Amino acid sequence: MIRTLFICAIMVPGFVAALSSRYAALLLYLWFALFRPQDWLWIDITKLRVSLVLGLVLIGPALVTGLFPNVTHPLSVGMLAFLATTLIAQVGAIQPATGWVWIDFLTRLLLACLLLVTLASESKRLAGVLAVIAGSMGFHAAKAGLAFILGGGIRFADGLAGAFFDNNGYALGTVMLMPLLLATAQNIDVIYSGRFAAWIARGFYVSVPLCAFAVIGTYSRGGFLALAAASIAFVVLQRRRTTAVVALTVITAIALAFVPIPHSYVDRLQTIQTYEQVGDESAMSRTHFWRVGIRMGLEHPLGIGVRQYEAAYDRYDTLYGRYGRHRAVHSSHVQVFAELGFVGLAVWIGLFVYAFHACLRVRRLSRLDHLDPRLANFLFTAANGLLVSMVAFLVAGAFLSAALNDVTWLTFAMIAALDRTAATESAATPAPAPARRSVPLAFRVVDAYAPMRGGTA
């Protein structure tokens, strides 16, 4: 009953607001897609087709009022180009019916992403989108982390529904969200500056280490590698790297002192280096799956069709079923090459390269002397959070076939929106008088570990 009341407390006022505001409709649509209340409630609401209704409320009035999806930003063009490669690959698809299902899914996802680029047109709106995306999935992950602590190190065999349905997917999605949760905590005052802002920020801060324990609870080796890579990337991106290293070390030491890590988890991590000696077929099979995927891409330069790897696997399996039938590729990057060919892989790589370039450009703009400290802090921390999230995906995604997961494509959209916002708001901010420019930006931006506006100084 409490769960139902909680969902209604969000859905009812959210739906009313969505009828008059396209931005509110976007936030509600994102929340429903990522929080997935239909999988959390005790009652079945799938027959209500709420996602379809919210999509129509978002897209229909937006098109009528002239709020069209953005198609001009390079990342928007890249996303549309990726969709085009799925149509090209569909010509030679192994299972055309399956391909059309996933093309329909990707089309709807990208339409929401391109509308996000249009609607999140200022820092406050983009910060709100960031908070909804991070908080929607972060709620479940932080709750799992708390259960891990209270349960003495319980193991999570299953994940969230959707793209992150198993333990490896759960770990991937959680690590991707952790830097977004931190970026939200650092910019609560951009969204809301009321009396409860400090408590909301603390809630987001606390959720980050809880999510780390959730990753441990999945026993995912790919998740551990992603967590390590994300931590390194986070430190490298800070202006005060020594402070970041010390803070991470202290937080980790305190956490491990109160929550010992199960020996079985440590033993599993050791197999990252010794999987061949111990005969870990789960790890050994992955290299075989990758070789099969590369062979598919080489023999079909335009791809075998989106989400067709499993259907084609048996034809290319040179071990004749040793690791089973209709297996997954277990790599997002090899998945793109096998299913969408050379063109799809080129677009995939191009999207990440430009996304990194755009985030680094926003970081440079955040250093302009004339910017308001709060705007400079938002640009810097949001760019860092999105960069770290992409690093996490590139690492963990190398061991999981999740190229079509929602968060990655929403990340591209948020980066495009951030790039546009940084360009417009940095240009629109008037330069102050020379006498007021005596204080360097480094002293005006709050440190990354401050309770409120941690600016990754």
C-alpha positions in Angstrom: 0.0 0.0 0.0 2.8 2.4 0.9 4.5 1.7 -2.5 1.2 2.5 -4.3 0.8 5.8 -2.4 4.4 6.7 -3.2 3.9 6.1 -6.9 0.6 8.0 -7.0 2.2 10.9 -5.1 4.5 11.3 -8.1 2.3 10.2 -11.0 -0.8 12.3 -10.2 0.7 15.7 -9.8 3.3 14.9 -12.4 0.7 14.0 -15.0 -1.2 17.2 -14.3 2.0 19.2 -14.7 2.8 17.3 -17.9 -0.4 18.4 -19.5 0.7 22.0 -19.5 4.5 21.8 -19.5 6.6 19.9 -22.1 9.5 19.9 -19.7 7.4 18.4 -16.9 6.3 15.7 -19.4 9.9 14.9 -20.2 10.8 14.5 -16.5 7.8 12.3 -15.9 8.5 10.2 -18.9 12.2 9.7 -17.9 11.2 8.9 -14.4 8.7 6.2 -15.4 11.2 4.7 -18.0 14.1 4.5 -15.5 12.4 4.0 -12.1 10.1 1.4 -13.7 7.3 1.5 -11.1 5.5 -1.3 -13.0 8.2 -3.7 -11.7 8.3 -2.3 -8.2 4.6 -2.2 -7.4 2.7 -5.2 -6.0 -0.1 -4.6 -8.5 0.0 -5.1 -12.2 -0.2 -1.8 -14.1 1.3 -2.9 -17.4 -2.1 -3.2 -19.1 -2.6 0.6 -18.6 0.2 1.2 -21.1 1.4 4.2 -19.0 4.7 4.5 -20.9 2.8 4.9 -24.2 0.5 7.4 -22.7 3.3 9.5 -21.2 5.2 9.3 -24.6 2.2 10.7 -26.4 1.7 13.4 -23.8 5.4 14.4 -24.3 5.7 14.1 -28.1 2.3 15.1 -29.4 1.9 18.5 -27.8 5.6 19.2 -28.3 5.3 18.8 -32.1 2.0 20.8 -32.2 3.6 23.7 -30.3 6.7 23.7 -32.5 9.1 22.1 -30.0 10.8 19.8 -32.4 13.5 17.2 -31.6 17.0 18.7 -32.0 18.7 17.4 -35.2 21.5 20.0 -35.5 23.9 19.2 -32.8 26.7 16.8 -33.9 25.6 14.2 -31.3 22.0 14.5 -32.5 23.3 13.8 -36.0 25.3 10.9 -34.8 22.4 9.3 -33.0 20.3 9.6 -36.2 23.2 8.2 -38.2 23.3 5.2 -35.8 19.6 4.7 -36.4 20.2 4.8 -40.1 22.8 2.0 -39.8 20.2 -0.2 -38.2 17.9 0.3 -41.2 20.8 -0.5 -43.5 21.6 -3.7 -41.6 18.0 -4.7 -41.7 18.3 -5.4 -45.4 20.4 -8.5 -44.7 18.9 -9.3 -41.2 18.9 -12.9 -40.0 15.5 -12.4 -38.3 13.8 -9.3 -39.8 10.9 -9.4 -37.4 13.2 -9.2 -34.4 15.1 -6.4 -36.0 12.0 -4.3 -36.6 11.1 -4.6 -32.9 14.4 -3.2 -31.8 14.4 -0.5 -34.5 11.1 0.6 -33.1 12.6 0.6 -29.6 15.6 2.6 -30.7 13.5 5.1 -32.7 11.3 5.9 -29.6 14.4 6.1 -27.4 16.2 8.5 -29.7 13.1 10.6 -30.2 13.0 11.2 -26.4 16.7 11.9 -26.4 16.5 14.5 -29.2 13.6 16.2 -27.4 15.7 16.2 -24.3 18.3 18.2 -26.2 15.6 20.7 -27.2 13.8 21.0 -23.8 16.9 21.0 -21.5 17.9 24.4 -22.9 19.3 26.0 -19.8 21.4 24.9 -16.8 18.5 24.7 -14.3 16.5 22.4 -16.7 19.4 20.2 -17.5 20.3 19.9 -13.8 16.7 18.7 -13.2 17.0 16.1 -16.0 20.3 14.9 -14.5 18.7 14.6 -11.1 15.7 12.6 -12.4 17.8 10.2 -14.5 20.3 9.6 -11.6 17.7 9.5 -8.9 15.3 7.2 -10.7 17.7 4.3 -11.0 19.9 5.4 -8.1 17.1 4.9 -5.7 17.0 1.1 -6.4 20.8 0.8 -6.4 21.2 2.7 -3.1 18.5 0.6 -1.6 20.3 -2.6 -2.7 23.5 -1.2 -1.2 21.8 -0.7 2.1 20.5 -4.2 1.9 24.0 -5.4 1.3 25.3 -3.7 4.4 22.4 -4.8 6.7 22.4 -8.3 5.3 26.1 -8.9 5.9 27.2 -9.0 2.3 24.2 -10.6 0.5 24.6 -11.4 -3.2 22.4 -10.0 -5.9 21.8 -12.5 -8.7 19.2 -10.4 -10.5 19.2 -6.8 -11.5 16.7 -4.2 -12.6 14.3 -5.0 -15.5 15.0 -3.5 -18.9 18.5 -3.1 -20.1 20.1 -4.0 -16.7 18.2 -7.2 -16.0 21.0 -9.4 -14.7 23.8 -9.0 -12.1 26.3 -7.8 -14.7 23.9 -5.3 -16.2 22.9 -4.1 -12.7 26.6 -3.4 -11.9 27.0 -1.6 -15.2 24.0 0.6 -14.8 24.9 1.4 -11.2 28.5 2.5 -11.9 27.2 4.6 -14.7 24.8 6.4 -12.4 27.2 7.0 -9.5 29.0 10.0 -11.1 25.6 11.4 -12.1 24.4 11.1 -8.5 27.5 13.0 -7.4 27.0 15.7 -10.0 23.4 16.1 -8.9 24.5 16.5 -5.2 27.0 19.1 -6.2 24.4 21.2 -8.0 21.2 20.9 -5.9 21.2 24.7 -5.5 20.9 25.0 -9.3 17.6 23.1 -9.1 16.3 24.1 -5.7 17.5 26.5 -3.1 14.9 26.0 -0.4 15.3 25.0 3.2 15.6 21.3 2.4 18.2 21.7 -0.2 21.0 20.7 2.1 19.2 17.5 3.1 18.5 16.6 -0.5 22.1 17.0 -1.4 23.2 14.9 1.5 20.8 12.2 0.3 22.5 12.1 -3.1 25.9 12.1 -1.5 25.1 9.2 0.7 23.6 7.2 -2.2 27.0 7.2 -4.0 28.9 4.8 -1.5 25.7 2.8 -1.1 25.7 2.2 -4.9 29.3 1.1 -4.6 28.2 -1.6 -2.2 25.4 -2.6 -4.5 28.1 -3.1 -7.2 30.0 -5.3 -4.9 26.9 -7.3 -4.1 26.5 -8.2 -7.8 29.8 -10.0 -7.7 30.3 -8.7 -11.3 33.9 -8.6 -12.4 33.1 -6.2 -15.2 31.4 -4.0 -12.6 34.5 -4.0 -10.4 36.7 -3.0 -13.4 34.2 -0.2 -14.3 34.2 1.0 -10.7 38.0 1.1 -10.6 38.2 2.9 -14.0 35.5 5.4 -13.0 37.4 6.2 -9.7 40.6 6.8 -11.6 38.8 9.0 -14.2 37.1 10.9 -11.4 40.5 11.7 -9.8 42.2 12.6 -13.0 39.4 15.1 -13.8 39.7 17.0 -10.6 41.6 20.3 -10.3 42.9 19.2 -6.9 43.8 15.6 -7.6 45.6 15.0 -4.3 42.5 16.1 -2.3 40.4 13.8 -4.4 42.7 10.8 -3.8 42.8 11.5 0.0 39.1 11.9 0.2 38.4 8.6 -1.8 41.0 6.8 0.3 39.4 8.0 3.6 35.9 7.2 2.5 36.9 3.7 1.3 38.8 3.0 4.5 35.9 4.0 6.7 33.4 2.0 4.6 35.5 -1.1 4.6 36.1 -0.8 8.4 32.4 -1.0 9.0 31.3 -3.3 6.1 33.8 -6.1 5.5 33.9 -7.5 2.0 33.0 -11.2 1.7 35.9 -13.5 0.9 33.9 -15.1 -1.8 33.8 -11.7 -3.7 37.6 -11.3 -3.3 38.1 -14.9 -4.6 35.9 -14.1 -7.6 37.9 -10.9 -8.4 41.1 -12.9 -8.4 39.9 -15.0 -11.3 40.2 -11.9 -13.5 43.9 -12.8 -13.8 43.7 -16.6 -13.2 40.5 -17.6 -15.1 42.5 -19.8 -17.5 44.3 -21.6 -14.7 41.1 -22.3 -12.7 39.1 -23.2 -15.8 36.5 -20.4 -15.4 34.4 -21.1 -18.5 32.3 -18.0 -17.9 35.4 -15.9 -18.6 37.0 -18.1 -21.2 33.8 -18.2 -23.3 33.8 -14.5 -23.7 36.8 -14.4 -25.9 35.2 -17.0 -28.1 32.0 -15.0 -28.3 34.0 -11.9 -29.4 35.8 -13.9 -32.1 32.5 -15.1 -33.4 31.2 -11.5 -33.5 34.2 -10.2 -35.3 33.8 -13.0 -37.9 30.2 -12.0 -38.4 31.2 -8.4 -39.0 33.9 -9.3 -41.4 31.6 -11.6 -43.5 28.8 -9.0 -43.3 30.3 -5.5 -43.7 26.9 -3.9 -43.3 26.0 -6.1 -40.3 23.7 -9.0 -39.6 20.9 -6.9 -38.2 20.3 -5.1 -34.9 20.0 -7.6 -32.0 20.6 -10.5 -34.4 23.8 -11.9 -32.8 22.1 -14.6 -30.8 20.1 -15.7 -33.8 23.2 -16.0 -36.0 25.5 -17.4 -33.3 25.0 -21.1 -34.0 26.0 -20.6 -37.7 29.4 -19.1 -36.8 30.1 -21.2 -33.7 33.4 -23.0 -34.5 33.2 -24.9 -31.2 29.8 -26.5 -32.1 27.9 -25.7 -28.9 30.6 -26.1 -26.3 29.4 -22.9 -24.6 25.7 -23.5 -25.5 23.4 -22.4 -28.2 22.2 -18.9 -29.2 24.7 -17.2 -26.9 25.1 -13.5 -26.4 28.2 -11.6 -27.6 29.0 -10.2 -24.1 30.5 -7.0 -25.5 28.7 -3.9 -26.6 31.4 -2.8 -28.9 31.7 -6.2 -30.7 27.9 -6.3 -30.7 27.8 -3.1 -32.7 30.4 -4.4 -35.2 28.7 -7.7 -35.7 25.2 -6.4 -36.0 25.7 -3.0 -37.8 29.0 -3.6 -39.6 31.8 -1.2 -40.3 29.6 1.8 -40.8 27.8 1.2 -37.5 31.1 0.8 -35.6 32.4 4.0 -37.1 29.3 5.9 -36.0 29.5 4.3 -32.5 33.2 5.3 -32.1 32.4 8.8 -33.5 29.7 9.3 -30.9 32.0 8.6 -28.0 34.9 10.6 -29.4 32.7 13.7 -30.0 31.0 13.3 -26.6 34.4 13.3 -24.9 35.4 16.3 -26.9 32.2 18.2 -26.0 32.6 17.5 -22.3 36.2 18.7 -22.4 35.1 21.9 -24.2 32.5 22.5 -21.5 35.2 22.1 -18.8 37.3 24.8 -20.6 34.3 27.2 -20.8 33.7 26.7 -17.0 37.0 28.4 -16.4 36.0 31.7 -17.9 36.5 34.5 -15.4 33.2 36.3 -16.0 31.0 33.3 -15.3 28.8 33.2 -12.2 30.3 30.7 -9.7 27.2 28.6 -9.6 27.1 28.3 -13.4 30.8 27.5 -13.6 30.4 24.9 -10.9 27.5 23.3 -12.7 29.3 23.2 -16.1 32.5 21.7 -14.6 30.9 19.1 -12.4 28.2 18.0 -14.9 30.9 17.6 -17.6 33.0 15.5 -15.2 30.0 13.4 -14.2 29.1 12.6 -17.8 32.7 11.9 -18.7 33.1 9.4 -15.8 29.8 7.8 -16.7 31.0 7.2 -20.2 34.3 5.7 -19.0 32.4 3.3 -16.8 30.3 2.2 -19.8 33.2 1.8 -22.1 34.9 -0.5 -19.6 32.0 -2.6 -18.3 30.3 -2.5 -21.7 33.2 -4.4 -23.1 32.0 -7.4 -21.2 28.2 -7.0 -21.7 26.1 -6.7 -24.8 24.2 -3.5 -23.8 24.8 -1.1 -26.8 21.1 -0.2 -26.7 20.8 0.6 -23.0 18.8 3.7 -22.2 21.4 5.5 -20.0 24.1 5.6 -22.7 21.9 7.2 -25.2 20.5 9.6 -22.6 24.1 10.5 -21.7 24.7 11.5 -25.3 21.6 13.6 -25.2 22.6 15.3 -21.9 26.1 16.0 -23.2 24.5 17.7 -26.3 22.3 19.7 -24.1 25.2 20.6 -21.8 27.3 21.7 -24.8 24.5 23.9 -26.1 23.8 25.3 -22.6 27.4 26.1 -22.0 27.8 27.9 -25.3 24.6 30.1 -24.8 24.9 30.8 -21.1 28.6 31.5 -21.1 28.1 34.0 -24.0 25.1 35.6 -22.4 26.7 36.1 -19.0 27.9 39.8 -18.8 31.5 40.3 -17.8 31.7 42.1 -14.4 33.7 45.3 -13.8 37.5 44.9 -13.6 37.5 45.6 -9.9 35.3 42.6 -9.2 37.6 40.2 -11.1 40.4 40.1 -8.5 39.3 36.8 -6.9 40.4 33.8 -9.0 37.8 31.2 -10.1 39.6 28.5 -8.1 38.7 30.3 -4.9 35.2 31.0 -5.9 34.2 27.4 -6.8 33.4 25.3 -3.8 35.5 22.2 -3.3 34.1 18.9 -4.6 33.6 17.5 -1.1 31.8 20.4 0.4 28.3 19.6 1.8 26.5 21.6 -0.8 28.1 22.8 -4.0 31.0 20.5 -4.3 32.8 22.0 -7.3 35.5 19.4 -7.9 38.1 22.1 -7.3 
